[in-house]
Amino acid sequence: MKHFLLVVLALACGAVLIMGNLYWQNRTGQTTDDPKVESKPVSAVAPKDAEEKEEKKEEKKEEKDLTANWPEEARDLYKKRVEDEEAFKITIIGSLALGASEGGWAPQLKEALLSAYGDSIEVKIDEWDTTSVEFVNSSDVEDALEGSPDLVLWEPFTLVDNSNGVGPVQNHDSILIFDRKLHEANEEATLILQPPHPIEATYYPLDVDELKTFAEEEGFTYLDHWSEWPDDNLADYLIESQDTPNAKGYTVWKDYLVDYFIED
C-alpha cells in the first residue's frame, strides 16, 4: 500500500510539472506565434516601397506634356499625328544666322528635339543667303514646303532685309505670302516667327520692333529670344561682321528655343 501511494504521488507530481510547463510556453509564446500581431522586418517592406515610388516617378514623367508651350493648334495636330502613328514635321528656315553648317543654334535645336520627342517628329533645316522678297518669289519656297510641314519656325530675313534696303512693309508682305503658301500645302500647319540675332545698330532694332508688332496684330506666335541676350557687350556674342552669332551667341539663342519647344 505504501509503495502504491508513492507511485500515485510521483505520477501526480509529473502531471503537475508537465501542465505547468505547457501553460508557461503558451503564455510566453503568444506574442510571436500569433500571426495577427507578428511584426514584419523593415527590410521586407523597403524594397517594395522603393519600387512603387520609382513606378510613380516614371508614370509622372510619361504624363508630362512636352508641347505645353506650343500654340494650341500645333499641340492638337501633334497629338493627332501621334495617335495616327505619323511623324509631326517641323521645318526651321531662315538666313545664315541659323548656323546650319557650322554647329549653330538650328542643328543644336534639332538634336534636342529629336532627343526629347524621338520618332514622333521629323526636323528639317533650310537656310538661305537672300532677302524675304527674293525668297517668296523663288523656288526656295517650294524647297521649304517640301513634305508639307506641320510647323514652321521662321527667322524671316529681317537683318538681311535691313542690310539690303528691304523695308518692314515688304518684309511683312513676304511673311503673309509665305503663310498663304504654307497653308496651301498643309491647311493645319502653324507658322511661328522669331527675329534674327540682335546687333549693335540704330535702325535694325526698330525693324525688329515692327516685326513683333506685326506678328501680334496678325496672330502669329512670336518668339522673342532677344530677352535672353545681354544689353551690353553684344560683340562678345557675335562674329566680327555681326552677320551671325558666334558659339556663345548660338548657345543663348538655342537655350531659349529649347525651353520653349521642350517643356521641362
Secondary structure, DSSP 8 states (H G I E B T S, - for coil): -HHHHHHHHHHHHHHHHHHHHHHHHHHHHHHHH-TTT----HHHHHHHHHHHHHHHHHHHHHH--TTTTS-HHHHHHHHHHHHTT--EEEEEEESGGG-TTTT-HHHHHHHHHHHHHGGGEEEEEEE-SS-HHHHHTSTHHHHHTTT--SEEEE---HHHHHHTT--HHHHHHHHHHHHHHHHHH-TT-EEEE------S-SSHHHHHHHHHHHHHHHT-EE--GGGGS-SS-GGGGB-TTSSSB-HHHHHHHHHHHHHHHS--
